[in-house]
């Protein structure tokens, strides 16, 4: 069974739209650090195709799926909010499958789906599928690649 890590923000969760539309976005200190807006991670929309694609992966017995995210250190509510958001979206399927870390390179696994090479993602030892890149622009292309795994 292959271990697949899926990043949240920008891959499943539409964080950009949430911060662009938030009423506190242009007020200090949130204008500089929008990821510290209270409860910003609790009510995010989803990236197109993410919900169905992730459910497909969760139901595929060839893969063991974990959600991997970096929560802002100065917004501790984000840690809980990310877990609640994920559970509200996928239910009990994600029980004990969320990993919050600032060092994604320390995890062992086969595939990391991430939209940015930050927080150690660029040094992940397995295969990296860069979401929203030219090669993997959407969830359809990610699923097609994983089908070949």
URMO-V808012 format. One record per residue. N is the residue number from 0. RES is the residue in three letters. SS is DSSP state (~ for helix, > for strand, _ for the rest). PHI is phi as a letter, one per 30 degrees, with the letter a starting at -180 (999 if undefined). BURIAL is # if it has 9 or more other ideal C-beta (glycine too) atoms within 8 Angstrom, else .. Layout:
BEGIN
N|RES|SS|PHI|BURIAL + N|RES|SS|PHI|BURIAL
END
This chain:
BEGIN
0|UNK|_|999|. + 1|UNK|>|d|# + 2|UNK|>|c|# + 3|UNK|>|b|# + 4|UNK|>|c|# + 5|UNK|>|b|# + 6|UNK|>|d|# + 7|UNK|_|c|# + 8|UNK|>|d|# + 9|UNK|_|i|# + 10|UNK|_|c|# + 11|UNK|_|c|# + 12|UNK|>|c|# + 13|UNK|>|d|# + 14|UNK|~|d|# + 15|UNK|~|e|. + 16|UNK|~|d|. + 17|UNK|~|d|# + 18|UNK|~|d|# + 19|UNK|~|d|. + 20|UNK|~|c|. + 21|UNK|_|d|# + 22|UNK|_|d|. + 23|UNK|_|c|. + 24|UNK|_|e|# + 25|UNK|_|c|. + 26|UNK|_|c|. + 27|UNK|_|d|. + 28|UNK|_|d|. + 29|UNK|_|d|# + 30|UNK|_|d|. + 31|UNK|_|c|. + 32|UNK|_|b|. + 33|UNK|~|d|# + 34|UNK|~|d|# + 35|UNK|~|c|# + 36|UNK|_|d|# + 37|UNK|_|e|. + 38|UNK|_|i|. + 39|UNK|_|d|# + 40|UNK|_|d|# + 41|UNK|_|d|. + 42|UNK|_|b|. + 43|UNK|_|d|# + 44|UNK|>|d|. + 45|UNK|>|c|# + 46|UNK|_|d|# + 47|UNK|_|e|. + 48|UNK|_|i|# + 49|UNK|~|d|# + 50|UNK|~|e|# + 51|UNK|~|d|. + 52|UNK|~|d|# + 53|UNK|~|d|# + 54|UNK|~|d|# + 55|UNK|~|e|# + 56|UNK|~|d|# + 57|UNK|~|d|# + 58|UNK|_|d|. + 59|UNK|_|c|. + 60|UNK|_|d|. + 61|UNK|_|d|. + 62|UNK|>|b|# + 63|UNK|>|c|. + 64|UNK|>|c|# + 65|UNK|>|b|# + 66|UNK|>|c|# + 67|UNK|>|b|# + 68|UNK|>|b|# + 69|UNK|_|c|# + 70|UNK|_|c|# + 71|UNK|_|e|# + 72|UNK|_|d|. + 73|UNK|_|c|. + 74|UNK|_|b|# + 75|UNK|_|d|. + 76|UNK|~|d|# + 77|UNK|~|d|# + 78|UNK|~|d|# + 79|UNK|~|d|. + 80|UNK|~|d|# + 81|UNK|~|d|# + 82|UNK|~|d|# + 83|UNK|~|d|# + 84|UNK|~|e|# + 85|UNK|~|d|# + 86|UNK|~|d|# + 87|UNK|~|d|. + 88|UNK|~|d|# + 89|UNK|~|c|# + 90|UNK|~|i|. + 91|UNK|~|d|. + 92|UNK|~|e|. + 93|UNK|~|c|# + 94|UNK|_|e|. + 95|UNK|_|i|. + 96|UNK|_|c|# + 97|UNK|>|c|# + 98|UNK|>|b|# + 99|UNK|>|c|. + 100|UNK|_|a|# + 101|UNK|_|c|. + 102|UNK|_|b|. + 103|UNK|~|d|# + 104|UNK|~|d|# + 105|UNK|~|d|. + 106|UNK|_|d|# + 107|UNK|_|c|. + 108|UNK|_|l|# + 109|UNK|_|c|. + 110|UNK|>|b|# + 111|UNK|>|b|# + 112|UNK|>|c|# + 113|UNK|>|b|# + 114|UNK|_|c|# + 115|UNK|_|b|. + 116|UNK|_|d|. + 117|UNK|_|c|. + 118|UNK|_|h|. + 119|UNK|_|i|# + 120|UNK|~|e|# + 121|UNK|~|d|. + 122|UNK|~|c|. + 123|UNK|_|e|# + 124|UNK|_|d|. + 125|UNK|_|c|# + 126|UNK|>|d|. + 127|UNK|>|c|# + 128|UNK|>|c|# + 129|UNK|>|d|# + 130|UNK|_|d|# + 131|UNK|_|i|# + 132|UNK|_|c|. + 133|UNK|_|d|. + 134|UNK|_|d|. + 135|UNK|_|b|# + 136|UNK|_|d|. + 137|UNK|_|a|# + 138|UNK|~|d|# + 139|UNK|~|d|. + 140|UNK|~|d|# + 141|UNK|~|d|# + 142|UNK|~|d|# + 143|UNK|~|d|. + 144|UNK|~|d|# + 145|UNK|~|d|# + 146|UNK|~|d|. + 147|UNK|_|d|. + 148|UNK|_|d|#
END
